[in-house]
């Protein structure tokens, strides 16, 4: 039977089989027998993950916790070896596909040592096509993780290319795909990659990272580092739990827009906040599976989809709505709340009397962020504020982080020349107790997506 199979093979497969047989010191017939035996022994199971005692039991991974890990080419590929280990520690079996480029960074042998079986590397590889086949590789796992996801792999996916095993599997699958991109910051911010990312998000692909920080290239820093293995595992676990996003089940509260502080029935104190950033955050959180309440001041942007929206006018109403929305796991205070309100709210329109200008006495509004961050009970695990500054942005943000008692501040320069207030883009400095991340200029939607990734990672760590 084995020799018959060998005879029927096309030239390319025959050549690969001969090479493989020579490498393993076997005859071609013996090699085919070995392949068929291992295929029969494996039937349709992945090599199971170790049990709690660290021992591997055949059949232990018959539940839905099976992933196909596609390793793309990039220096971050070394982290994918740790990812395999982390997945297996949590009882998640990983079958591995490596692209040609990935094999320039790590060897199939090291991946096989960790995964417990040889990775799949070639669309026309005798083993890939005989024992499993790219269609089975695509259908068998519960989810597919691509880590590192290179700019090239993202471009192929966004355009439906299938010229190697990895891209063929990604095109053939009907399973959720989790991408952990890793690339040079210039490649990540390139318009082509942005378009591909937007397309993939529209296609329901889930992203984890990339994070900001030092790159492998010396002196290079920015957004492009692959998410850490544990962050990827947390995102994978959320997807495996049947949840459709990295924030599935997480309760997120967002404030957005300006407040209007009445002076009389027709006049009010306000500011130039458009609500674009806060609304984008609420929508991105909802898209990531979170249960979102958006408390919004008066804005002209459309209501985000999939969120519970509470519309308010003045700061005190916003505070009341925020408190009513607790408990929440995460609170993001993006609203530009008026610091002061008129001491009196005249029931009638204030008239010109001809006896000089009226005095406008002000009183301070409650600080909603600080009130929630200092709560003894029902304080969200992660309280995030914004700092709109016109000078010494990071320094002021650091002081604000301490004063307001929140966990993170997203600081931005709102000097009129930046066009940020009311505009579509934003340059963020993420200030935490651990330090500062300088994000590149991005659209407000991209800032929202990046923030959701960071929140998902932080929530994963807090579990
Ligand atoms: O206005 P300020 O720079 O202090 O705002 C910093 C942060 O505090 C923002 O996240 C804003 O939403 C929040 N804030 C608030 N209530 C206020 C003033 C500011 O929640 N009264």
Boltz pocket constraint, residues with backbone or C-beta under 6 A from the ligand:
constraints:
  - pocket:
      binder: B
      contacts: [[A, 255], [A, 315], [A, 333], [A, 334], [A, 335], [A, 336], [A, 337], [A, 338], [A, 339], [A, 365], [A, 366], [A, 367], [A, 368], [A, 369], [A, 370], [A, 384], [A, 385], [A, 386], [A, 387], [A, 388], [A, 400]]
      max_distance: 6.0
